[in-house]
Amino acid sequence: MRWKRCIPLLLCGLCAAGAQAVDTSCAEADTLQAAGFDSVKLCKALNEFRSGDPNFHGLVIERHGAIVAQAYRRGKDKSVYSVFAHTTEFNASERHDVRSISKSITSLLWGIAQGQGKMPPLNTPVLDLLPDQAEYKNNGRETITLAHLFSMSSGLEWNEPSVYNSTNDEFGLYWRGSQANYVFRRALRKPPGSTFNYHGGGTAVVAQILSERVGMSLQDYARQYLFEPLGITDWEWLNDFRGRPLAFAGVRLRPTDLARIGQLVLQKGQWHGRQIVPAEWIEASTSPHVNIGDGWQYGYQWWLGSSPALGHKVSWSAGIGNGGQRLFVAPELDLVVAITAGDYHDARIGHLSNQLFDCIAASVKQ
């Protein structure tokens, strides 16, 4: 799955000077101004979010560690197992699929376990940790390391376009008896570490190793070491058809709790004076390890890019999920933005979510 930079005119010229007249006032204006935003610009974006055509569902904006605006709206949605969409009146209490942002959360769990001394180094060949897959230690696959799985640069053949159906390789992860076998039996098409190729199977293998090493399910580990320390109590992690947690797509969270995870990353893994995730892991996972193109790079299950703000390009890291789900973390702006939406398998909503963040970032004054 490849995500391109946003298309400049998709939101009716929302950020552009001279755009068609819209209401530039909002109830949050004073709070936005106090938080260092141009309230006129950001109110315009909030009003467009609330009343525009895109199928957005929720928006949470945090700056300097506090929520300065949140908005919710009615929209069509469907869960990861649904065929038909249903209309929901979204609000702050409604859990939402975050889809592939689950990969970024799985990465945080690995970092926690690494800090506990339970995980092998990232330069460890993956097949050394999977003795039941030893038959595939040949033709270069034996050189694939954990770091290659995290950065989606294993080089293994894998087809995972934005349309999810029976021809998408991710589909097999829901029901195959051995996900590791499903991943490693494939041919090596590129030298490991050389090329980005979106690969949910790598996340599934990472999650299997993580669960085996910590001695508990992904859900139980997440509850004890990530969600409860953050005060997140209303959440869900869906299983596949064989009862395994969908490490690559199964988390459901309230948007404000998704923003908490972003704030944790912004604070380099620290929460209320407690180091939840080692700062070293936050730094490593949000640093570039492979180039994607079009100004994008990839870390360890986190996307990396930049947006215009304060007169220059400001870097951010992001969790990205199918349907328009986004979690942006911009340290230079002390800004976290969580977006939920419901146009699954349609790349246009992803572009719109990206552009919405660009508009928010561009409205920061100081």
N, C-alpha and C positions, 0 to 999 in steps of 0.2 A: 504494500500500500504506500503510495507516494503522495505527500501533501505539498502542494505548491503555495507560493506566497499569494496573499489575497489579491483579488482583482479590484482595482481602485474604485470602480464605480458601482459596485454591487449594492451598496446601501444608500442609493440615491444621493451620492456625493456627500455623505454624512459629515465627513471631516473637512470637506473642501470649502473654501471661501466662496460665497455667492451661491451656495446651494439653495434649493427652493425653501421658502419660508416655512418654518415649523416653530412650535412653541419652545422657547429657550429658557423657560422657568420650570422649576420642579420643587417639590416639597423638601428635597434634600439640599437645596442650594446653599444655605448658610453653612451646613456641615461640610459640604464639598469645598466651599471657599476656605473654611478654617483648616481643612486638611491639605491645602496647597494646590487645589485644582482650579482651573478656569471653569467656574460654575456654569457659565453660558454654554460653553462647548460640551461639557459633560451632561448637562441637563438635556441638551439636544439629543445626545446619544441615548440617554435613558428613556426619553419620550419616544424615540424611534424604536427602541427595544420593546417598549410596552405596547405600541400600537402598529408597528410595521408588519409587513407581510411574512418575513422569515419565521419558520417554526421554532423560535426560541422558547424555552421554558423557564429558565432561572438564571439570574445574574447576581453575583456577590462581589463587591469591590471592597478590599481591605487596604488601608494605608496606615503606616506607622503602628501596626498591630491592632487596629480597630476597624470594624465594619463601618464604612462611610455611606454605603448605599447598597440596597438589595432590591430586586424587582422580580416578580413572577407573573406568569400569564397562562392563559388557557391554550392548550395545544394538543395535537395528536402525538401519540407515543405508543411504543410496543416494547416488551421485554425481549431479552436475548432469545427466548424460546417462542415468541409470538409470531404468528404469520400475519394477523390482521391488526391494524392500528386501532386504538381507542382514544377518545378525547378525555383529557384530564384537566381539572382546574388546579394548576400547580401552586404551591405555597411553600413557606419555609419549613413545614413539617413533613413534606412529601419526599420520600426517598426516590432517587433517580438512578438509572443505570449510568455508570461512568465508563462502561465498555473498556477500551484499551488503556485508560488511565489506571486500570488494575495492574498493568505491567509496571508502571512507575511505583505503585504501592508495593508490589512484590519485590522490587528493587530495594525499597526502604527496609523491608523485612530482612532481606539478605544482609544489609548493612548492620542491622541490629544484631543478627546472629554472628556476624563477623566480629563485632565488638565484644561479643561474649566468648570469643575464641573457638567457635564451633565450626567455622567454615574454612575450607582449604584456600590457598592463595589463588588469585584469578588467573595466574599463568599455568594452573594445573590443567593438563589435557582432560577433557570431559570424559572420554571413554575409560580413563583410569579410574573414574568414580562409578562406572556402570559395568560391573563385571559380567552381567548377563548380556551385554552388547559387545563383548570382546571380539566377536567375529568381524566387526566392522573396523578394526584397527589396521587399516590398509588404505592404499591409494590416496594418502594424504589426510584422511579423516582422523587419524590418530594425532594430528597436530592441532586440531581444533581445541581451543582452550575455553574456560569459563568466560574470560573477557570477550571472546569472539561471540558467544551466545548473548551476552549482555548488550553488546554493541551491534547486534544483528549483522555481523560481518563474517559468519562462519564459512561462507562460500558454498554451502550445501544447496542443492536444487530445491527450490521452494516457490510456489506460486500463491500469493495472497493479495489479489487485487481488492479494490474497494467494494466490489459487489460480492456479497457472501451467499454462496449457494453450493450445490454439490460438487462443482468444479473447482472450488476454492480449497486449497490444501488445509486451511484452518478447520474446515468442516470435519475432517477425520479426527482431529484432536478431541472431539466431543464423545467419540464412541470407540476408538481403537483400544484394544486391550493393553498394549504397551505404547505409550506416546514416544518414549525414547527410541524404540525400534522404528516407529513410523517416521521419525526425524532422521536417524542415522543410517538407515538403509539406502538413502538417496545418494546419488553421485555428487562428488565435489566438482563444482563448476568453476569456481574462482579460488585463488589462494586465500586461505583464512586471513582476515584482517584487511583485505584489499578493497572490498566493495560492500556497500550497504545494500541489503535486500530485506525488506520487511518480513519478519519471521516469528509468528506467535508460537511456533513449535519450540523455538529456543527458550522462550519464557516458561513453557510447560516443563521442559527438562530441568531448568534452573529450580523451579518450584518443587519438583520431585526430590532433587538433591537436598534442597533446603529442609523439606519436611522430614526426610530420613535423618538428617544431621541433628535437628533439634528435637526429634522424637515426639512430634505432635503434628496434628493437621495444620494446614495453612490458616484456617479460620481460628483455631484455638490460639495459635501463636500470635496472630494479628490482634486478637482480642486482648491477650495478656500484656503484650509488649508494645503495641502501637495504639490501638483504639482507646483502651481504658486510660492509659496515661494522658491521652489528649482530651479525655472527657467525651469521647464519641461512644454513645450507647445504642443509638438507633441505626443499625446498619445490617447489611446482608451480603453474603458471599455465595453466589449460586454454584452448584455442582454441575458436572457433566453427566452424561447418561450412565456412567459407571460409578457415580458417587464421589468423584475427585473434584476438588475446587477448581473452578475456571480461573486459573492464575492470570490468564491473558485477557479476560473479558468479563468476569463475573461479579465485580463489586457494585453494590448499590448504596448510595450515601445521600444524605441531605446536602444541598449545595453549601450551606454554611459549614458543615463538617468537612466537605471537600476543601473549602478555603482554609480550614484549620491545618490540613495536611500541607497546603501550600505555605502557610505561615511557618510551619515546622521546618520546611526546607529553607525558607528565607532566613530563618534564625539558625541555620547550619546545624539542625538536628536538636536544638535545645528548646525546652518547653517549661516555662515557669521555674527556671533555674536548674532543671534536670536535663541531662544529656540523654535523649531518647535514642537518637541515631548518631553514631560517631561523626564528628565534623569532617573527618578525613573521607568518610564514605560519601557524604553530601558533596564534597569538593570533587571527588573522583567521578561520581555518577552524573554530575552536571557539568563536566568538562568534555570538550569534543574528543571523540575517539575515532570517528569515521565521518567523511564528508558525504553529504547527500546530494548537494547541488542546489542551485537557486537560492543561495544564501543560508541554507539549512545545514546543520550538523547533528550528530547523534552521540549521546553519552552512553550511560548504562541504563537503558530503558527510559531515558528522558530525551526529548527533542530540544534543540538549541537554535536560537535565531536572534533577530534584533528588530526593533521598531524605532521610528523617528520620535524623539522626545527631547525636550530641553535643548534643542538646536543641534543635536547629533544623534547617532545611532546608539540605542540603549540595548544591551544584551539581556536576554531572558532564557529561562528554561521552562519547559512545558510538558505536562502530561496531556496526551491527545487521544480521544476516543471517537469511534464511529458515531455518526449522527450529529456531530457538532460539539461533542463534549470537550471542554478545555479547562486546564488548570495552568495559568500563567504565573510565573514567579520572576519578578524583575528587581533584583537587589539594589541597583543604583537608584531606583525610584521608590524603594521600600514599599513595593506594591504587589498585591496578590489579587488575581481575578479568576473567579470560577464561573464557567458558563455551562449550562445544560440545554440540550435541544433534542429534536426528534426526527430529523430527516435522515434515517439510516440508509446507508448504501448510496447516498447522493453527495458527491464531493462538493457541491455548491454550498451546502450549509457549513462545511468546514472552512471554506474561504470566507464566508460571512462572519463566522466566529473569530477568525483571525483578524478581519478588518475591524470588528467591534473592539477587540483589544487594542489595535492600533489607534483607534479613536480615543479610547480611555487613556492610553499612554501619552498621546499627543496633547491631552488636556491638562497634564501635570505642569504647573507653573514653577514650583520650587520644592 
